[in-house]
Amino acid sequence: MGRVIGGNPQLQLVLYARSGKWWVQPTVGEPFTTIGLDSTWTNSTHLGTEYAALLVQPGFHPATTLNDLPAPGGQIVSVATIKGSEPSLHISKTLTFSGYEWRIRDAPSGRGGMNNYSPNNAFTDSTGALHLRIAKDSDGWTCAEITLTRSLGYGTYSFVVRDISHLQPAAVFSIFTWDYSGAERNNGEMDVEISRWGDPTIKNAQYVVQPFAVPENTYRFELPPGVLTHSFRWESGRVLFRTFRGSDLNAKTVPIAQHLFTSGVPAHVAESVRLNLYVFRSAKAPISDESEVVVEKFEYLP
């Protein structure tokens, strides 16, 4: 973590870790680190003998690897380095799920209000199913998030999720895309969000193309109990969200909910897909128990 001093909101941050050569962090698919409104930043990194932070102009394209760090000038505003003994950077952890590598979040996030994340809350079992948990420790509630380490782009993304009708109203399970390089494009975010947002009287699911404050960017519906398959077919200028009962789908399977967005749909740049389970801190009915979501399978088809 760190702070940008004397920058402006248009600038971006790129991290590198040195292991023989300099490697962009945290992943090739996520080369940019978000700078908060208070000018602070937090991210994870793989282990290195030295770390570097580059403050760059919009439009900068980070190299995957570098033999030597560039000097300030042109699109590079500033360069800062620290030795590998510096404890302030988190070491990234990963897991394998449905044949893909995913990075496990261990840094705090402001999503839903300030939440802490623990690597212990995301794991796969002997069947290969993914478990995400909200758990309690001595400091309060901790959440779970994983990020695909590859950017897959346009195509169909499908997730088979076990019954989540047990979720408390203040818990949020989300499947979403996120692009660190696209702050001016709402970070390329599109969501399937399962939550009552702390209000037991409202519907428990929605499809969203950010920003959600635009009424036509959100489609709310009620999810039934049982195993469900959530999918979205993303193409240039359009995205079709659908939810089905069960996991054995065919061409005749009728969705229980679907919605096509053709306005405000982000273009493929450097986004990756993420899954998280977190606490909505502004809930009328605060969370009171630990929660778990189990995702049986993820599938991507171009």
ZIVEN-V257841 format. One record per residue. N is the residue number from 1. RES is the residue in one letter. PHI is phi in whole degrees, 0 to 359 (999 if undefined). Layout:
N&RES&PHI ; N&RES&PHI
//
This chain:
1&M&999 ; 2&G&188 ; 3&R&221 ; 4&V&265 ; 5&I&251 ; 6&G&79 ; 7&G&271 ; 8&N&224 ; 9&P&298 ; 10&Q&278 ; 11&L&287 ; 12&Q&235 ; 13&L&239 ; 14&V&237 ; 15&L&255 ; 16&Y&227 ; 17&A&239 ; 18&R&262 ; 19&S&218 ; 20&G&82 ; 21&K&241 ; 22&W&274 ; 23&W&242 ; 24&V&295 ; 25&Q&231 ; 26&P&279 ; 27&T&214 ; 28&V&299 ; 29&G&284 ; 30&E&228 ; 31&P&278 ; 32&F&248 ; 33&T&249 ; 34&T&291 ; 35&I&262 ; 36&G&290 ; 37&L&298 ; 38&D&269 ; 39&S&74 ; 40&T&264 ; 41&W&218 ; 42&T&217 ; 43&N&201 ; 44&S&255 ; 45&T&207 ; 46&H&288 ; 47&L&294 ; 48&G&213 ; 49&T&278 ; 50&E&203 ; 51&Y&232 ; 52&A&223 ; 53&A&235 ; 54&L&249 ; 55&L&267 ; 56&V&230 ; 57&Q&281 ; 58&P&304 ; 59&G&91 ; 60&F&291 ; 61&H&247 ; 62&P&292 ; 63&A&284 ; 64&T&296 ; 65&T&226 ; 66&L&220 ; 67&N&282 ; 68&D&222 ; 69&L&287 ; 70&P&286 ; 71&A&271 ; 72&P&303 ; 73&G&143 ; 74&G&66 ; 75&Q&280 ; 76&I&261 ; 77&V&278 ; 78&S&203 ; 79&V&226 ; 80&A&230 ; 81&T&229 ; 82&I&218 ; 83&K&286 ; 84&G&292 ; 85&S&282 ; 86&E&298 ; 87&P&274 ; 88&S&281 ; 89&L&265 ; 90&H&279 ; 91&I&271 ; 92&S&290 ; 93&K&244 ; 94&T&228 ; 95&L&219 ; 96&T&252 ; 97&F&220 ; 98&S&53 ; 99&G&83 ; 100&Y&241 ; 101&E&270 ; 102&W&233 ; 103&R&269 ; 104&I&266 ; 105&R&288 ; 106&D&227 ; 107&A&251 ; 108&P&298 ; 109&S&215 ; 110&G&270 ; 111&R&294 ; 112&G&79 ; 113&G&103 ; 114&M&294 ; 115&N&233 ; 116&N&264 ; 117&Y&236 ; 118&S&239 ; 119&P&299 ; 120&N&290 ; 121&N&268 ; 122&A&225 ; 123&F&197 ; 124&T&249 ; 125&D&262 ; 126&S&294 ; 127&T&270 ; 128&G&92 ; 129&A&287 ; 130&L&269 ; 131&H&245 ; 132&L&241 ; 133&R&230 ; 134&I&257 ; 135&A&231 ; 136&K&249 ; 137&D&232 ; 138&S&295 ; 139&D&259 ; 140&G&122 ; 141&W&277 ; 142&T&240 ; 143&C&242 ; 144&A&223 ; 145&E&205 ; 146&I&232 ; 147&T&232 ; 148&L&297 ; 149&T&276 ; 150&R&235 ; 151&S&263 ; 152&L&268 ; 153&G&78 ; 154&Y&298 ; 155&G&149 ; 156&T&253 ; 157&Y&249 ; 158&S&231 ; 159&F&224 ; 160&V&263 ; 161&V&239 ; 162&R&291 ; 163&D&312 ; 164&I&239 ; 165&S&292 ; 166&H&279 ; 167&L&301 ; 168&Q&291 ; 169&P&303 ; 170&A&271 ; 171&A&270 ; 172&V&231 ; 173&F&252 ; 174&S&226 ; 175&I&246 ; 176&F&205 ; 177&T&260 ; 178&W&207 ; 179&D&235 ; 180&Y&300 ; 181&S&275 ; 182&G&242 ; 183&A&300 ; 184&E&284 ; 185&R&246 ; 186&N&56 ; 187&N&56 ; 188&G&59 ; 189&E&272 ; 190&M&227 ; 191&D&224 ; 192&V&250 ; 193&E&240 ; 194&I&250 ; 195&S&185 ; 196&R&261 ; 197&W&51 ; 198&G&82 ; 199&D&242 ; 200&P&298 ; 201&T&269 ; 202&I&257 ; 203&K&297 ; 204&N&256 ; 205&A&209 ; 206&Q&201 ; 207&Y&257 ; 208&V&219 ; 209&V&247 ; 210&Q&293 ; 211&P&275 ; 212&F&292 ; 213&A&292 ; 214&V&281 ; 215&P&308 ; 216&E&286 ; 217&N&270 ; 218&T&230 ; 219&Y&234 ; 220&R&261 ; 221&F&201 ; 222&E&253 ; 223&L&272 ; 224&P&275 ; 225&P&292 ; 226&G&105 ; 227&V&291 ; 228&L&227 ; 229&T&247 ; 230&H&255 ; 231&S&217 ; 232&F&218 ; 233&R&258 ; 234&W&253 ; 235&E&229 ; 236&S&299 ; 237&G&82 ; 238&R&203 ; 239&V&215 ; 240&L&251 ; 241&F&266 ; 242&R&214 ; 243&T&229 ; 244&F&236 ; 245&R&284 ; 246&G&76 ; 247&S&234 ; 248&D&266 ; 249&L&262 ; 250&N&217 ; 251&A&296 ; 252&K&265 ; 253&T&292 ; 254&V&266 ; 255&P&290 ; 256&I&275 ; 257&A&204 ; 258&Q&201 ; 259&H&202 ; 260&L&254 ; 261&F&257 ; 262&T&234 ; 263&S&235 ; 264&G&75 ; 265&V&288 ; 266&P&292 ; 267&A&273 ; 268&H&291 ; 269&V&229 ; 270&A&224 ; 271&E&289 ; 272&S&221 ; 273&V&269 ; 274&R&225 ; 275&L&229 ; 276&N&214 ; 277&L&225 ; 278&Y&216 ; 279&V&259 ; 280&F&276 ; 281&R&288 ; 282&S&265 ; 283&A&295 ; 284&K&296 ; 285&A&250 ; 286&P&299 ; 287&I&294 ; 288&S&231 ; 289&D&225 ; 290&E&293 ; 291&S&226 ; 292&E&213 ; 293&V&238 ; 294&V&243 ; 295&V&253 ; 296&E&285 ; 297&K&201 ; 298&F&240 ; 299&E&220 ; 300&Y&236 ; 301&L&231 ; 302&P&298
//
